[in-house]
Amino acid sequence: MNPGRRDLGAFGERVAAAHLEAKGYRIRARNFRCREGEIDIVAEDGDCLVFVEVRTRRGDAFGTPAESVTVAKERRLLTVARAYLQEHADVPPNQRIDVIAIELSRGRLLAVQHIEGAIADRDLG
């Protein structure tokens, strides 16, 4: 990944973490990595453990940030979420995977869209 994309992603993750904290979520981990991949943010929302994929885009020439979550990416997120659950016994009883889509234009934040339960899996929680 080139530095510009990495910086864009890091900025989006900071915005997303601040958004979650403002909504009362407690951040447990950022950039959880395992052999299967990475999850941007792991947070708690009451009795729910929330895995958050952050998608940040400049403009909509290639679709919206939320549209950029492919079926392959969904499968990877589910696999990484399961790996997190296997490594951590002290988790809330419920789990879900959210997407936070961040849109920028000319260096300005246009929108933050939080899609709760964006990726469904009955085996996750």
Contacts in CASP RR format, 6 or more apart in sequence:
PFRMAT RR
TARGET T0000
AUTHOR 0000-0000-0000
METHOD contacts of the structure
MODEL  1
MNPGRRDLGAFGERVAAAHLEAKGYRIRARNFRCREGEIDIVAEDGDCLV
FVEVRTRRGDAFGTPAESVTVAKERRLLTVARAYLQEHADVPPNQRIDVI
AIELSRGRLLAVQHIEGAIADRDLG
8 56 0 8 1.000
8 58 0 8 1.000
8 104 0 8 1.000
9 54 0 8 1.000
9 56 0 8 1.000
11 56 0 8 1.000
12 54 0 8 1.000
12 56 0 8 1.000
12 102 0 8 1.000
13 30 0 8 1.000
13 31 0 8 1.000
13 40 0 8 1.000
13 41 0 8 1.000
13 54 0 8 1.000
15 56 0 8 1.000
15 102 0 8 1.000
15 109 0 8 1.000
15 112 0 8 1.000
16 40 0 8 1.000
16 41 0 8 1.000
16 52 0 8 1.000
16 54 0 8 1.000
16 100 0 8 1.000
16 102 0 8 1.000
16 112 0 8 1.000
17 27 0 8 1.000
17 30 0 8 1.000
17 41 0 8 1.000
19 100 0 8 1.000
19 112 0 8 1.000
19 114 0 8 1.000
20 27 0 8 1.000
20 41 0 8 1.000
20 43 0 8 1.000
20 50 0 8 1.000
20 52 0 8 1.000
20 100 0 8 1.000
20 114 0 8 1.000
21 27 0 8 1.000
23 45 0 8 1.000
23 114 0 8 1.000
24 45 0 8 1.000
25 43 0 8 1.000
25 44 0 8 1.000
25 45 0 8 1.000
25 50 0 8 1.000
26 43 0 8 1.000
26 44 0 8 1.000
27 41 0 8 1.000
27 42 0 8 1.000
27 43 0 8 1.000
28 42 0 8 1.000
28 43 0 8 1.000
28 44 0 8 1.000
28 49 0 8 1.000
29 39 0 8 1.000
29 41 0 8 1.000
29 42 0 8 1.000
29 84 0 8 1.000
30 40 0 8 1.000
30 41 0 8 1.000
30 42 0 8 1.000
31 38 0 8 1.000
31 39 0 8 1.000
31 40 0 8 1.000
32 38 0 8 1.000
32 39 0 8 1.000
32 42 0 8 1.000
32 80 0 8 1.000
32 84 0 8 1.000
34 80 0 8 1.000
34 83 0 8 1.000
34 84 0 8 1.000
34 87 0 8 1.000
35 83 0 8 1.000
36 76 0 8 1.000
36 79 0 8 1.000
36 80 0 8 1.000
36 83 0 8 1.000
37 76 0 8 1.000
37 79 0 8 1.000
37 80 0 8 1.000
38 80 0 8 1.000
39 51 0 8 1.000
39 52 0 8 1.000
39 53 0 8 1.000
39 77 0 8 1.000
39 80 0 8 1.000
39 81 0 8 1.000
39 84 0 8 1.000
40 52 0 8 1.000
40 53 0 8 1.000
40 54 0 8 1.000
41 50 0 8 1.000
41 51 0 8 1.000
41 52 0 8 1.000
41 54 0 8 1.000
42 49 0 8 1.000
42 50 0 8 1.000
42 51 0 8 1.000
42 52 0 8 1.000
42 84 0 8 1.000
43 49 0 8 1.000
43 50 0 8 1.000
43 52 0 8 1.000
44 50 0 8 1.000
44 92 0 8 1.000
46 92 0 8 1.000
47 92 0 8 1.000
47 93 0 8 1.000
47 94 0 8 1.000
48 92 0 8 1.000
48 94 0 8 1.000
48 95 0 8 1.000
48 96 0 8 1.000
49 85 0 8 1.000
49 91 0 8 1.000
49 92 0 8 1.000
49 94 0 8 1.000
49 95 0 8 1.000
49 96 0 8 1.000
50 95 0 8 1.000
50 96 0 8 1.000
50 97 0 8 1.000
50 98 0 8 1.000
50 116 0 8 1.000
51 77 0 8 1.000
51 80 0 8 1.000
51 81 0 8 1.000
51 84 0 8 1.000
51 95 0 8 1.000
51 96 0 8 1.000
51 97 0 8 1.000
51 98 0 8 1.000
52 97 0 8 1.000
52 98 0 8 1.000
52 99 0 8 1.000
52 100 0 8 1.000
53 69 0 8 1.000
53 73 0 8 1.000
53 77 0 8 1.000
53 97 0 8 1.000
53 98 0 8 1.000
53 99 0 8 1.000
53 100 0 8 1.000
53 118 0 8 1.000
53 119 0 8 1.000
54 99 0 8 1.000
54 100 0 8 1.000
54 102 0 8 1.000
55 65 0 8 1.000
55 66 0 8 1.000
55 68 0 8 1.000
55 69 0 8 1.000
55 99 0 8 1.000
55 100 0 8 1.000
55 101 0 8 1.000
55 102 0 8 1.000
56 65 0 8 1.000
56 101 0 8 1.000
56 102 0 8 1.000
56 103 0 8 1.000
56 104 0 8 1.000
57 63 0 8 1.000
57 64 0 8 1.000
57 65 0 8 1.000
57 68 0 8 1.000
57 101 0 8 1.000
57 102 0 8 1.000
57 103 0 8 1.000
57 104 0 8 1.000
58 104 0 8 1.000
58 105 0 8 1.000
58 107 0 8 1.000
59 103 0 8 1.000
59 104 0 8 1.000
59 105 0 8 1.000
60 103 0 8 1.000
62 68 0 8 1.000
64 101 0 8 1.000
64 103 0 8 1.000
65 101 0 8 1.000
65 102 0 8 1.000
65 103 0 8 1.000
65 113 0 8 1.000
66 99 0 8 1.000
66 101 0 8 1.000
66 113 0 8 1.000
66 115 0 8 1.000
66 118 0 8 1.000
69 99 0 8 1.000
69 118 0 8 1.000
69 119 0 8 1.000
74 119 0 8 1.000
77 97 0 8 1.000
77 119 0 8 1.000
78 97 0 8 1.000
78 119 0 8 1.000
78 121 0 8 1.000
78 124 0 8 1.000
81 95 0 8 1.000
81 97 0 8 1.000
81 124 0 8 1.000
82 123 0 8 1.000
82 124 0 8 1.000
85 91 0 8 1.000
85 95 0 8 1.000
85 124 0 8 1.000
94 125 0 8 1.000
95 124 0 8 1.000
95 125 0 8 1.000
96 116 0 8 1.000
96 117 0 8 1.000
96 124 0 8 1.000
96 125 0 8 1.000
97 117 0 8 1.000
97 118 0 8 1.000
97 119 0 8 1.000
97 120 0 8 1.000
97 121 0 8 1.000
97 124 0 8 1.000
98 114 0 8 1.000
98 115 0 8 1.000
98 116 0 8 1.000
98 117 0 8 1.000
98 118 0 8 1.000
99 114 0 8 1.000
99 115 0 8 1.000
99 118 0 8 1.000
99 119 0 8 1.000
100 112 0 8 1.000
100 113 0 8 1.000
100 114 0 8 1.000
100 115 0 8 1.000
101 111 0 8 1.000
101 112 0 8 1.000
101 113 0 8 1.000
101 115 0 8 1.000
102 109 0 8 1.000
102 111 0 8 1.000
102 112 0 8 1.000
102 113 0 8 1.000
103 109 0 8 1.000
103 110 0 8 1.000
103 111 0 8 1.000
103 113 0 8 1.000
104 110 0 8 1.000
END
